[in-house]
């Protein structure tokens, strides 16, 4: 869908120079001399490279809409991860390096994820904002420590190192933010 360059906003996905770009920042400039333009900072979805592009106000750009589909994580198969479409029960394999080493530890059997597609090609994966993990090991609680003091290191059931409150012990279930990897609260 063609849109006017004046309407570009952060978060939009554009097709530009034979690639898909997500808009990071925009600045609309109206100089004293010459026509107005939009200064747009974009990041390539596939390669991660950044680009600063200047669009005149009468330019048009191709806006891309992505199809979002619900999948559930099934299992690991060599260098790939297998997901199942919730609607059609079709299975797809995504390479581990494409999913990303920082997100793989959060995947749990049956976990609901959203995969974004562009022309039937997977280009993005979103995890739930928070996951429940079990504390596998941590230092013992020190008598007299208060809840407001510093956090102590712990290892979660998925192998991640997380800082938890000093009163918690191994075997407790905690909620962890998948974006930052930080402790949020005790699980219900």
Backbone as CSV, one residue per row, in Angstrom:
resi,resn,N_x,N_y,N_z,CA_x,CA_y,CA_z,C_x,C_y,C_z
1,UNK,0.845,-1.168,0.000,0.000,0.000,0.000,0.897,1.240,0.000
2,UNK,0.691,2.107,-0.956,1.488,3.338,-1.057,0.963,4.371,-0.063
3,UNK,1.895,4.993,0.666,1.517,6.069,1.586,2.417,7.270,1.316
4,UNK,1.946,8.438,1.716,2.695,9.667,1.563,3.818,9.691,2.597
5,UNK,4.961,10.216,2.233,6.121,10.260,3.131,5.849,11.061,4.401
6,UNK,4.899,12.000,4.348,4.565,12.792,5.539,3.910,11.950,6.628
7,UNK,3.332,10.805,6.257,2.595,9.996,7.237,3.441,8.877,7.851
8,UNK,4.737,8.829,7.559,5.607,7.787,8.121,5.756,8.014,9.623
9,UNK,5.564,6.919,10.381,5.669,6.982,11.837,6.545,5.829,12.330
10,UNK,7.188,5.980,13.501,7.991,4.888,14.054,7.137,3.622,14.251
11,UNK,7.743,2.470,13.964,7.035,1.196,14.086,6.482,0.683,12.772
12,UNK,6.307,1.561,11.792,5.807,1.128,10.478,6.870,0.297,9.769
13,UNK,6.428,-0.590,8.897,7.349,-1.395,8.108,7.199,-0.972,6.648
14,UNK,8.333,-0.603,6.046,8.339,-0.102,4.677,9.154,-1.020,3.782
15,UNK,8.755,-1.081,2.513,9.548,-1.782,1.515,10.346,-0.706,0.794
16,UNK,11.699,-0.812,0.898,12.572,0.225,0.361,13.873,-0.437,-0.067
17,UNK,14.398,-0.073,-1.236,15.646,-0.647,-1.758,15.651,-2.179,-1.705
18,UNK,14.593,-2.793,-2.158,14.450,-4.254,-2.232,14.602,-4.949,-0.884
19,UNK,14.199,-4.269,0.201,14.274,-4.874,1.536,13.137,-4.391,2.406
20,UNK,12.942,-5.058,3.535,11.935,-4.640,4.499,12.626,-3.892,5.627
21,UNK,12.112,-2.715,5.934,12.712,-1.829,6.938,11.670,-1.430,7.962
22,UNK,12.044,-1.456,9.239,11.161,-0.962,10.288,11.629,0.454,10.623
23,UNK,10.666,1.379,10.739,10.986,2.782,11.012,11.299,2.929,12.496
24,UNK,12.484,3.459,12.807,12.911,3.654,14.193,12.577,5.065,14.667
25,UNK,12.963,6.075,13.869,12.725,7.478,14.228,12.344,8.265,12.990
26,UNK,11.520,9.289,13.189,11.207,10.202,12.094,11.305,11.638,12.592
27,UNK,11.693,12.529,11.696,11.714,13.959,11.995,11.228,14.679,10.741
28,UNK,10.186,15.464,10.911,9.646,16.230,9.791,10.284,17.610,9.825
29,UNK,10.977,17.960,8.726,11.764,19.193,8.674,11.195,20.114,7.605
30,UNK,11.036,21.380,7.975,10.586,22.383,7.007,11.617,23.502,7.010
31,UNK,12.625,23.373,6.109,13.675,24.391,6.086,13.154,25.718,5.524
32,UNK,13.905,26.782,5.764,13.511,28.095,5.259,13.531,28.154,3.744
33,UNK,14.472,27.452,3.146,14.594,27.411,1.698,14.328,25.987,1.227
34,UNK,13.604,25.823,0.171,13.339,24.484,-0.356,12.087,23.873,0.255
35,UNK,11.783,22.653,-0.194,10.567,21.989,0.266,10.767,21.206,1.553
36,UNK,9.662,20.904,2.195,9.689,20.130,3.435,10.068,18.680,3.128
37,UNK,10.641,18.025,4.122,11.000,16.617,3.944,10.898,15.878,5.274
38,UNK,10.901,14.565,5.180,10.889,13.705,6.367,12.237,12.998,6.444
39,UNK,12.925,13.166,7.561,14.181,12.471,7.810,13.826,11.198,8.577
40,UNK,14.073,10.035,7.984,13.612,8.765,8.551,14.802,7.850,8.833
41,UNK,14.878,7.354,10.081,15.885,6.363,10.443,15.205,5.003,10.424
42,UNK,15.770,4.068,9.651,15.154,2.748,9.488,16.176,1.663,9.794
43,UNK,15.652,0.480,10.178,16.489,-0.678,10.452,15.993,-1.838,9.601
44,UNK,16.908,-2.477,8.878,16.547,-3.604,8.023,16.150,-4.794,8.891
45,UNK,14.999,-5.395,8.610,14.478,-6.493,9.412,15.365,-7.727,9.298
46,UNK,15.877,-8.022,8.106,16.656,-9.243,7.912,18.115,-9.090,8.339
47,UNK,18.752,-7.991,7.970,20.192,-7.858,8.223,20.516,-7.047,9.466
48,UNK,19.587,-6.207,9.935,19.840,-5.384,11.114,20.587,-4.097,10.828
49,UNK,20.934,-3.843,9.542,21.644,-2.602,9.219,20.701,-1.408,9.331
50,UNK,21.300,-0.262,9.667,20.499,0.964,9.806,20.713,1.856,8.600
51,UNK,19.718,2.682,8.328,19.763,3.571,7.184,19.033,4.857,7.533
52,UNK,19.646,5.995,7.199,18.980,7.283,7.322,18.590,7.717,5.924
53,UNK,17.310,7.952,5.731,16.804,8.304,4.397,15.998,9.589,4.508
54,UNK,16.096,10.396,3.461,15.352,11.658,3.411,14.300,11.539,2.318
55,UNK,13.033,11.714,2.687,11.937,11.648,1.727,11.321,13.036,1.603
56,UNK,11.129,13.514,0.361,10.427,14.778,0.150,8.969,14.593,0.509
57,UNK,8.283,15.658,0.803,6.888,15.552,1.255,5.964,14.999,0.179
58,UNK,6.329,15.124,-1.104,5.460,14.591,-2.157,5.856,13.175,-2.592
59,UNK,6.894,12.585,-1.956,7.278,11.198,-2.251,6.253,10.222,-1.671
60,UNK,6.149,9.066,-2.318,5.328,8.001,-1.752,6.226,6.800,-1.480
61,UNK,5.887,6.058,-0.424,6.647,4.869,-0.057,5.677,3.695,0.081
62,UNK,6.225,2.492,-0.042,5.401,1.286,0.043,5.368,0.803,1.492
63,UNK,4.174,0.847,2.101,4.008,0.343,3.468,3.613,-1.127,3.394
64,UNK,4.250,-1.936,4.223,4.000,-3.380,4.231,3.208,-3.738,5.479
65,UNK,2.185,-4.545,5.302,1.464,-5.061,6.464,1.850,-6.523,6.624
66,UNK,2.137,-6.888,7.842,2.554,-8.248,8.129,1.372,-9.056,8.635
67,UNK,1.353,-10.322,8.276,0.317,-11.217,8.762,0.831,-11.848,10.055
68,UNK,0.052,-11.713,11.131,0.435,-12.296,12.409,-0.398,-13.545,12.652
69,UNK,0.284,-14.651,12.968,-0.421,-15.906,13.217,0.055,-16.494,14.537
70,UNK,-0.874,-17.126,15.243,-0.567,-17.760,16.522,-0.002,-19.154,16.304
71,UNK,1.111,-19.425,16.967,1.763,-20.727,16.904,2.036,-21.201,18.320
72,UNK,2.229,-22.500,18.472,2.688,-23.016,19.756,4.008,-23.748,19.520
73,UNK,4.906,-23.595,20.501,6.218,-24.222,20.400,6.074,-25.702,20.725
74,UNK,6.649,-26.566,19.867,6.549,-28.007,20.079,7.842,-28.604,20.631
75,UNK,8.918,-28.558,19.836,10.158,-29.196,20.267,11.338,-28.690,19.453
76,UNK,12.538,-29.122,19.902,13.783,-28.783,19.236,14.166,-29.946,18.340
77,UNK,14.621,-29.649,17.126,15.012,-30.693,16.187,16.339,-30.302,15.538
78,UNK,17.446,-30.714,16.147,18.766,-30.360,15.626,19.015,-28.872,15.721
79,UNK,19.258,-28.220,14.570,19.505,-26.781,14.528,18.215,-25.981,14.355
80,UNK,17.067,-26.650,14.429,15.787,-25.976,14.184,14.859,-26.125,15.389
81,UNK,13.877,-25.247,15.440,12.805,-25.303,16.438,11.500,-25.501,15.686
82,UNK,10.649,-26.384,16.177,9.413,-26.721,15.480,8.239,-26.040,16.179
83,UNK,7.412,-25.349,15.374,6.228,-24.646,15.860,5.014,-25.158,15.095
84,UNK,3.833,-25.116,15.747,2.602,-25.561,15.096,1.601,-24.416,15.031
85,UNK,1.036,-24.211,13.839,0.016,-23.187,13.627,-1.234,-23.585,14.402
86,UNK,-1.765,-22.663,15.210,-2.938,-22.953,16.046,-4.201,-23.171,15.210
87,UNK,-4.278,-22.536,14.053,-5.503,-22.629,13.247,-5.489,-23.844,12.316
88,UNK,-4.372,-24.093,11.654,-4.337,-25.144,10.625,-3.615,-26.413,11.082
89,UNK,-2.929,-26.370,12.226,-2.143,-27.489,12.757,-0.946,-27.844,11.875
90,UNK,-0.583,-26.955,10.953,0.626,-27.162,10.147,1.842,-26.861,11.013
91,UNK,2.934,-27.593,10.760,4.157,-27.377,11.509,5.189,-26.686,10.629
92,UNK,5.941,-25.754,11.249,7.041,-25.104,10.536,8.299,-25.217,11.389
93,UNK,9.434,-25.225,10.728,10.720,-25.250,11.416,11.408,-23.913,11.202
94,UNK,11.910,-23.328,12.287,12.674,-22.091,12.214,14.068,-22.371,12.759
95,UNK,15.074,-21.849,12.094,16.454,-22.069,12.520,16.721,-21.377,13.857
96,UNK,17.538,-22.019,14.696,17.853,-21.463,16.022,18.522,-20.100,15.917
97,UNK,19.446,-19.927,14.961,20.131,-18.637,14.849,19.182,-17.533,14.399
98,UNK,18.102,-17.888,13.692,17.101,-16.901,13.291,16.258,-16.482,14.496
99,UNK,15.887,-17.445,15.337,15.082,-17.145,16.535,15.900,-16.304,17.502
100,UNK,17.168,-16.639,17.681,18.049,-15.861,18.549,18.352,-16.560,19.859
101,UNK,19.643,-16.610,20.196,20.085,-17.286,21.419,19.502,-16.679,22.687
102,UNK,19.173,-15.384,22.650,18.632,-14.738,23.850,17.171,-15.110,24.093
103,UNK,16.459,-15.596,23.080,15.044,-15.941,23.249,14.790,-17.437,23.431
104,UNK,15.689,-18.267,22.940,15.488,-19.727,22.995,15.282,-20.252,24.416
105,UNK,16.037,-19.801,25.430,15.832,-20.364,26.773,14.421,-20.147,27.340
106,UNK,13.707,-19.146,26.858,12.364,-18.873,27.377,11.301,-19.799,26.785
107,UNK,11.608,-20.452,25.667,10.619,-21.320,25.020,10.327,-22.535,25.893
108,UNK,9.035,-22.808,26.104,8.591,-23.956,26.890,7.591,-24.740,26.053
109,UNK,7.483,-26.046,26.299,6.549,-26.886,25.547,5.146,-26.297,25.575
110,UNK,4.549,-26.143,24.388,3.184,-25.637,24.281,3.054,-24.127,24.410
111,UNK,4.156,-23.400,24.561,4.098,-21.941,24.724,3.514,-21.284,23.475
112,UNK,2.615,-20.322,23.688,1.999,-19.572,22.594,2.930,-18.443,22.172
113,UNK,3.258,-18.387,20.871,4.066,-17.307,20.325,3.341,-16.750,19.097
114,UNK,3.721,-15.545,18.697,3.170,-14.939,17.485,4.299,-14.842,16.468
115,UNK,4.065,-15.398,15.282,5.051,-15.314,14.208,4.481,-14.420,13.120
116,UNK,5.294,-13.442,12.695,4.872,-12.512,11.650,5.384,-13.003,10.304
117,UNK,4.507,-12.933,9.311,4.843,-13.392,7.967,4.697,-12.262,6.970
118,UNK,5.576,-12.268,5.962,5.450,-11.381,4.813,5.557,-12.263,3.590
119,UNK,4.488,-12.339,2.818,4.423,-13.189,1.631,4.837,-14.627,1.958
120,UNK,4.221,-15.181,3.004,4.419,-16.567,3.460,5.847,-16.866,3.915
121,UNK,6.616,-15.842,4.261,7.972,-16.028,4.782,8.021,-15.455,6.188
122,UNK,8.455,-16.269,7.150,8.533,-15.816,8.542,9.615,-14.753,8.669
123,UNK,9.249,-13.589,9.256,10.247,-12.535,9.428,10.322,-12.022,10.862
124,UNK,9.443,-12.497,11.739,9.490,-12.044,13.117,8.815,-13.014,14.054
125,UNK,9.320,-13.082,15.292,8.742,-13.952,16.305,8.623,-13.165,17.600
126,UNK,7.440,-13.199,18.213,7.218,-12.496,19.477,6.892,-13.497,20.569
127,UNK,7.645,-13.425,21.662,7.382,-14.257,22.836,6.356,-13.568,23.719
128,UNK,5.725,-14.308,24.650,4.891,-13.634,25.647,5.766,-12.653,26.442
129,UNK,5.162,-11.610,27.004,5.936,-10.614,27.738,6.595,-11.195,28.981
130,UNK,5.907,-12.158,29.623,6.439,-12.747,30.847,6.278,-14.256,30.822
131,UNK,7.222,-14.966,31.453,7.134,-16.419,31.573,7.352,-16.815,33.025
132,UNK,6.831,-17.989,33.395,7.011,-18.512,34.746,8.145,-19.531,34.710
133,UNK,9.136,-19.337,35.577,10.270,-20.244,35.687,10.416,-20.693,37.136
134,UNK,11.135,-21.778,37.323,11.394,-22.263,38.678,12.841,-21.962,39.023
135,UNK,13.079,-21.568,40.284,14.435,-21.309,40.740,15.095,-22.664,40.971
136,UNK,16.152,-22.962,40.208,16.834,-24.256,40.332,17.825,-24.246,41.484
137,UNK,18.606,-23.182,41.578,19.539,-23.079,42.694,19.838,-21.626,43.001
138,UNK,20.113,-21.359,44.271,20.458,-20.023,44.722,21.182,-20.139,46.058
139,UNK,21.751,-19.033,46.495,22.429,-19.024,47.793,21.380,-19.138,48.894
140,UNK,21.735,-19.715,50.056,20.753,-19.820,51.143,20.388,-18.440,51.688
141,UNK,19.209,-18.362,52.277,18.739,-17.106,52.864,19.554,-16.800,54.111
142,UNK,19.990,-15.560,54.226,20.761,-15.137,55.393,19.803,-14.516,56.397
143,UNK,19.840,-15.009,57.618,18.938,-14.507,58.657,19.229,-13.025,58.917
144,UNK,18.151,-12.256,59.000,18.292,-10.831,59.275,18.298,-9.968,58.030
145,UNK,18.325,-10.592,56.852,18.265,-9.798,55.622,16.837,-9.314,55.408
146,UNK,16.698,-8.093,54.972,15.356,-7.563,54.740,15.004,-7.678,53.268
147,UNK,13.723,-7.553,52.983,13.256,-7.686,51.596,13.717,-6.523,50.734
148,UNK,14.029,-5.393,51.330,14.398,-4.225,50.536,15.888,-4.156,50.214
149,UNK,16.676,-5.107,50.717,18.107,-5.063,50.436,18.396,-5.546,49.019
150,UNK,19.645,-5.712,48.722,20.035,-6.083,47.360,19.558,-7.483,46.986
151,UNK,19.516,-7.729,45.699,19.078,-9.027,45.174,20.254,-9.999,45.188
152,UNK,19.962,-11.304,45.122,21.017,-12.315,45.086,20.905,-13.098,43.784
153,UNK,22.034,-13.658,43.299,21.996,-14.402,42.037,21.318,-15.762,42.215
154,UNK,20.647,-16.198,41.147,19.994,-17.502,41.142,20.063,-18.064,39.729
155,UNK,19.928,-19.369,39.617,19.855,-20.021,38.318,18.448,-20.564,38.158
156,UNK,17.801,-20.225,37.042,16.431,-20.676,36.791,16.457,-22.068,36.163
157,UNK,15.300,-22.687,36.084,15.182,-24.042,35.535,15.631,-24.131,34.075
158,UNK,15.624,-23.001,33.359,16.059,-23.008,31.956,17.538,-22.660,31.811
159,UNK,18.255,-22.507,32.921,19.683,-22.221,32.887,20.056,-20.756,32.922
160,UNK,19.082,-19.859,32.888,19.375,-18.420,32.916,19.770,-17.963,34.318
161,UNK,20.704,-17.007,34.371,21.089,-16.393,35.649,20.183,-15.194,35.861
162,UNK,19.529,-15.147,37.024,18.557,-14.097,37.344,18.816,-13.603,38.760
163,UNK,18.639,-12.318,38.970,18.756,-11.745,40.313,17.366,-11.793,40.962
164,UNK,17.290,-12.411,42.154,16.004,-12.548,42.851,16.112,-11.938,44.249
165,UNK,14.963,-11.666,44.893,15.006,-11.129,46.254,15.685,-12.123,47.210
166,UNK,16.323,-11.614,48.258,17.107,-12.482,49.152,16.283,-13.502,49.940
167,UNK,14.991,-13.287,50.121,14.172,-14.207,50.916,13.718,-15.433,50.128
168,UNK,13.940,-15.471,48.814,13.484,-16.600,47.997,14.501,-17.732,48.035
169,UNK,13.997,-18.963,47.807,14.885,-20.127,47.838,14.632,-21.018,46.624
170,UNK,15.458,-22.042,46.463,15.341,-22.979,45.340,13.986,-23.679,45.392
171,UNK,13.423,-23.943,44.208,12.130,-24.621,44.120,10.951,-23.670,43.987
172,UNK,11.152,-22.377,44.253,10.055,-21.411,44.126,9.878,-21.022,42.663
173,UNK,8.621,-20.693,42.319,8.309,-20.293,40.948,8.263,-18.765,40.880
174,UNK,8.901,-18.229,39.825,8.977,-16.777,39.655,8.524,-16.377,38.262
175,UNK,8.091,-15.118,38.120,7.722,-14.564,36.825,8.893,-13.710,36.346
176,UNK,9.326,-13.959,35.087,10.475,-13.266,34.518,10.047,-12.538,33.249
177,UNK,10.528,-11.305,33.075,10.271,-10.510,31.879,11.148,-11.046,30.745
178,UNK,10.535,-11.432,29.607,11.313,-12.020,28.505,12.149,-10.981,27.754
179,UNK,11.767,-9.720,27.815,12.525,-8.684,27.105,13.824,-8.339,27.842
180,UNK,13.767,-8.260,29.173,14.935,-7.836,29.945,15.619,-8.972,30.693
181,UNK,14.918,-10.087,30.902,15.474,-11.205,31.657,15.499,-10.943,33.151
182,UNK,14.693,-9.996,33.611,14.679,-9.626,35.018,13.514,-10.238,35.777
183,UNK,13.731,-10.460,37.079,12.686,-10.944,37.978,11.576,-9.903,38.051
184,UNK,10.295,-10.355,37.978,9.166,-9.440,38.081,8.470,-9.607,39.429
185,UNK,8.070,-10.868,39.719,7.366,-11.161,40.970,7.337,-12.654,41.183
186,UNK,6.852,-13.044,42.356,6.659,-14.466,42.667,5.433,-14.951,41.897
187,UNK,5.519,-16.152,41.342,4.379,-16.712,40.587,3.308,-17.186,41.549
188,UNK,2.050,-17.151,41.090,0.929,-17.569,41.927,0.929,-19.070,42.111
